[in-house]
Amino acid sequence: MATNDSVGILNSAYLAVEYIDSFLPENPLQQPFKNAWTYMLNNYTKYQIATWGSLLMHELSYFLICLPGFIFQFIPYMQKYKIQQDKPGTWERQWKCFKALMFNHFFIQFPLILGTYYFTEYFNIPYDWESMPRWYVLLSQCFGCAVIEDAWHYFLHRLLHHKRIYKYIHKVHHEFVAPFGMQGEYVHPLETLIIGTGFFIGIMVFCNHVILLWAWLICRLLALVDVHSGYDIPLNPLHLVPFYTGARFHDFHHMNSVGNYASTFTWWDKLFGTDSQYNSYREKLEKQECMVEKKTK
């Protein structure tokens, strides 16, 4: 009975969004995107799209999303938004991070990407334009993937902090106390496999078109790089996402190395009380700010 009610609610929500979408003006980018997608299908095989397309999508997306944070360190005005202002980034750390990323991307992640084509063939995942889900369906699927990945990340990440195994795997990621965007995937190869599994579970559940692989990839990288950016930028559109962790939340995890284990949403940390030290820290900062304001008046 409860399942039927849930399905009914979801169907009603879908119809409501579809009705609203019918009144929205036509997306001017839809036709160019359709032309580009059709060109890709006509000139490349499914294997090339799933394999080399996915690799290219990952590399371009990751480093383009990292680029603003990288540029911020050279702009004096942006330093007031840096969370740990007493720990500026260095070329040495960023070069070390980049070299480790190249190893992880091409020797750990790329072998996994090689399986993308066989996944889409086994589950008959379509590539054609006509089967592509509407934007609101794709958005809801990405949100579902994020909820699943976040749950996986919270519990496995917390496990990797156990004192008996922390120094063997997860300590690599905590090498830099003040994180920067590119550090998001700076992890031990085993952690890439352990934590990275959560990325694929949502795809197994929701994937009904190859576009979801790339859309979810971009969404995940946006959040990953943002929470590791080291900057709390006002008017960040990701802050509009309900229960979003954000850079301050995850920055404290690197600074404190305890608590705030979730990747995207704050609810698991709230539920299990693993954000208590962060809340105390925030209260202390707010009191200090109030005291400074009183002195300046």
ROPA-179558 format. One line per 8 residues: number of its first residue (from 1); their letters; for each residue x, y, z of C-alpha. Coordinates in steps of 0.25 Angstrom, whole numbers, plus 5000, padded with zeros to 4 digits. Layout:
<pts>
NUM) a) X/Y/Z | ... $
</pts>
This chain:
<pts>
1) matndsvg) 5000/5000/5000 | 5011/5010/5004 | 5019/5006/4991 | 5006/5009/4983 | 5005/5023/4990 | 5019/5026/4987 | 5018/5022/4972 | 5005/5031/4971 $
9) ilnsayla) 5012/5043/4978 | 5024/5041/4968 | 5015/5040/4956 | 5007/5053/4960 | 5020/5060/4962 | 5025/5056/4949 | 5012/5060/4942 | 5013/5074/4949 $
17) veyidsfl) 5027/5076/4945 | 5024/5072/4931 | 5012/5082/4931 | 5020/5093/4936 | 5031/5090/4925 | 5021/5091/4914 | 5020/5106/4917 | 5035/5109/4918 $
25) penplqqp) 5041/5115/4905 | 5049/5106/4897 | 5063/5104/4901 | 5072/5111/4891 | 5084/5101/4893 | 5075/5089/4890 | 5077/5089/4875 | 5092/5091/4875 $
33) fknawtym) 5093/5080/4886 | 5084/5071/4877 | 5093/5074/4865 | 5106/5071/4873 | 5100/5058/4879 | 5095/5053/4865 | 5109/5056/4859 | 5115/5048/4870 $
41) lnnytkyq) 5106/5036/4868 | 5108/5037/4853 | 5124/5038/4853 | 5128/5029/4865 | 5124/5015/4870 | 5117/5012/4883 | 5131/5006/4888 | 5138/5019/4885 $
49) iatwgsll) 5127/5028/4891 | 5126/5020/4904 | 5141/5018/4906 | 5148/5030/4900 | 5136/5039/4901 | 5135/5036/4916 | 5150/5038/4918 | 5150/5051/4911 $
57) mhelsyfl) 5138/5055/4919 | 5144/5052/4932 | 5158/5059/4929 | 5152/5071/4923 | 5141/5073/4934 | 5150/5070/4945 | 5161/5080/4942 | 5151/5091/4936 $
65) iclpgfif) 5143/5090/4949 | 5157/5091/4957 | 5161/5103/4949 | 5154/5115/4956 | 5159/5110/4970 | 5173/5109/4964 | 5172/5124/4958 | 5166/5129/4972 $
73) qfipymqk) 5180/5127/4978 | 5186/5138/4969 | 5175/5148/4972 | 5177/5156/4985 | 5162/5160/4986 | 5158/5145/4987 | 5167/5142/4999 | 5156/5147/5008 $
81) ykiqqdkp) 5148/5135/5004 | 5159/5125/5007 | 5155/5117/5019 | 5168/5114/5024 | 5175/5127/5021 | 5188/5123/5029 | 5191/5112/5020 | 5193/5117/5006 $
89) gtwerqwk) 5195/5107/4994 | 5208/5104/4989 | 5213/5099/4975 | 5220/5088/4981 | 5207/5082/4987 | 5199/5084/4975 | 5210/5078/4966 | 5210/5066/4975 $
97) cfkalmfn) 5195/5065/4975 | 5195/5066/4960 | 5205/5055/4958 | 5197/5045/4967 | 5184/5049/4960 | 5190/5045/4946 | 5194/5031/4952 | 5180/5029/4958 $
105) hffiqfpl) 5173/5034/4946 | 5180/5026/4935 | 5184/5013/4943 | 5172/5012/4953 | 5160/5019/4947 | 5163/5017/4932 | 5162/5002/4934 | 5149/5004/4940 $
113) ilgtyyft) 5144/5013/4929 | 5148/5002/4919 | 5136/4994/4925 | 5126/5005/4921 | 5123/5000/4907 | 5121/4986/4912 | 5112/4991/4923 | 5103/4998/4913 $
121) eyfnipyd) 5102/4987/4904 | 5099/4976/4915 | 5087/4985/4920 | 5083/4990/4907 | 5086/5005/4910 | 5082/5013/4898 | 5090/5024/4892 | 5080/5030/4882 $
129) wesmprwy) 5075/5044/4883 | 5060/5040/4883 | 5062/5031/4896 | 5069/5042/4904 | 5061/5046/4916 | 5056/5060/4918 | 5064/5070/4927 | 5056/5069/4939 $
137) vllsqcfg) 5056/5053/4939 | 5071/5054/4937 | 5072/5064/4948 | 5064/5055/4958 | 5073/5043/4954 | 5085/5050/4957 | 5079/5054/4971 | 5076/5040/4973 $
145) caviedaw) 5090/5036/4970 | 5095/5046/4979 | 5087/5041/4991 | 5092/5027/4989 | 5106/5031/4987 | 5105/5040/4999 | 5100/5028/5008 | 5111/5019/5003 $
153) hyflhrll) 5122/5030/5004 | 5118/5033/5019 | 5119/5019/5024 | 5131/5015/5016 | 5138/5028/5019 | 5136/5027/5033 | 5141/5012/5033 | 5154/5017/5026 $
161) hhkriyky) 5156/5026/5038 | 5157/5014/5048 | 5170/5015/5055 | 5174/5001/5050 | 5173/5004/5035 | 5174/5019/5034 | 5189/5020/5033 | 5189/5010/5021 $
169) ihkvhhef) 5179/5016/5012 | 5171/5029/5015 | 5183/5036/5022 | 5188/5039/5007 | 5176/5048/5005 | 5178/5055/5018 | 5192/5059/5014 | 5188/5073/5012 $
177) vapfgmqg) 5181/5079/5024 | 5176/5091/5016 | 5169/5085/5003 | 5169/5090/4989 | 5160/5086/4978 | 5169/5077/4971 | 5171/5069/4983 | 5157/5063/4982 $
185) eyvhplet) 5163/5051/4975 | 5176/5051/4982 | 5174/5037/4989 | 5181/5024/4991 | 5177/5015/4979 | 5170/5005/4988 | 5161/5017/4993 | 5158/5020/4978 $
193) liigtgff) 5152/5006/4977 | 5145/5006/4991 | 5139/5020/4992 | 5137/5020/4976 | 5128/5008/4977 | 5117/5018/4982 | 5118/5025/4969 | 5113/5013/4961 $
201) igimvfcn) 5102/5008/4970 | 5093/5020/4966 | 5096/5017/4951 | 5092/5002/4953 | 5079/5007/4959 | 5075/5018/4950 | 5082/5018/4937 | 5073/5017/4925 $
209) hvillwaw) 5082/5025/4915 | 5097/5027/4913 | 5095/5042/4916 | 5092/5039/4931 | 5107/5034/4932 | 5112/5047/4927 | 5102/5056/4934 | 5104/5049/4948 $
217) licrllal) 5119/5050/4946 | 5119/5065/4944 | 5109/5066/4956 | 5118/5058/4965 | 5131/5065/4961 | 5124/5079/4963 | 5121/5075/4978 | 5135/5068/4980 $
225) vdvhsgyd) 5143/5079/4975 | 5134/5090/4982 | 5135/5083/4996 | 5151/5082/4994 | 5152/5096/4988 | 5157/5103/5001 | 5148/5115/4998 | 5134/5118/5003 $
233) iplnplhl) 5129/5127/4991 | 5116/5135/4994 | 5105/5133/4984 | 5110/5119/4981 | 5098/5112/4973 | 5101/5099/4980 | 5097/5105/4993 | 5083/5105/4988 $
241) vpfytgar) 5083/5089/4989 | 5076/5085/5002 | 5085/5080/5012 | 5097/5082/5004 | 5110/5080/5011 | 5119/5091/5005 | 5133/5095/5006 | 5133/5099/5020 $
249) fhdfhhmn) 5127/5086/5025 | 5137/5078/5018 | 5149/5087/5020 | 5147/5085/5035 | 5148/5070/5033 | 5162/5072/5027 | 5166/5082/5038 | 5160/5073/5049 $
257) svgnyast) 5161/5059/5043 | 5149/5055/5051 | 5134/5056/5047 | 5127/5062/5035 | 5129/5049/5027 | 5118/5051/5017 | 5121/5055/5003 | 5109/5063/4998 $
265) ftwwdklf) 5098/5064/5009 | 5099/5067/5024 | 5087/5058/5028 | 5096/5045/5032 | 5105/5054/5040 | 5093/5060/5047 | 5087/5047/5050 | 5099/5040/5056 $
273) gtdsqyns) 5104/5053/5063 | 5117/5053/5055 | 5116/5067/5052 | 5116/5071/5067 | 5131/5076/5067 | 5128/5084/5055 | 5116/5091/5061 | 5124/5094/5074 $
281) yreklekq) 5135/5100/5065 | 5125/5108/5057 | 5119/5114/5070 | 5132/5117/5075 | 5135/5125/5062 | 5122/5132/5063 | 5125/5137/5077 | 5138/5142/5073 $
289) ecmvekkt) 5133/5149/5062 | 5122/5156/5071 | 5133/5160/5081 | 5141/5166/5069 | 5129/5174/5064 | 5126/5179/5078 | 5140/5184/5080 | 5140/5191/5066 $
297) k) 5127/5199/5070 $
</pts>
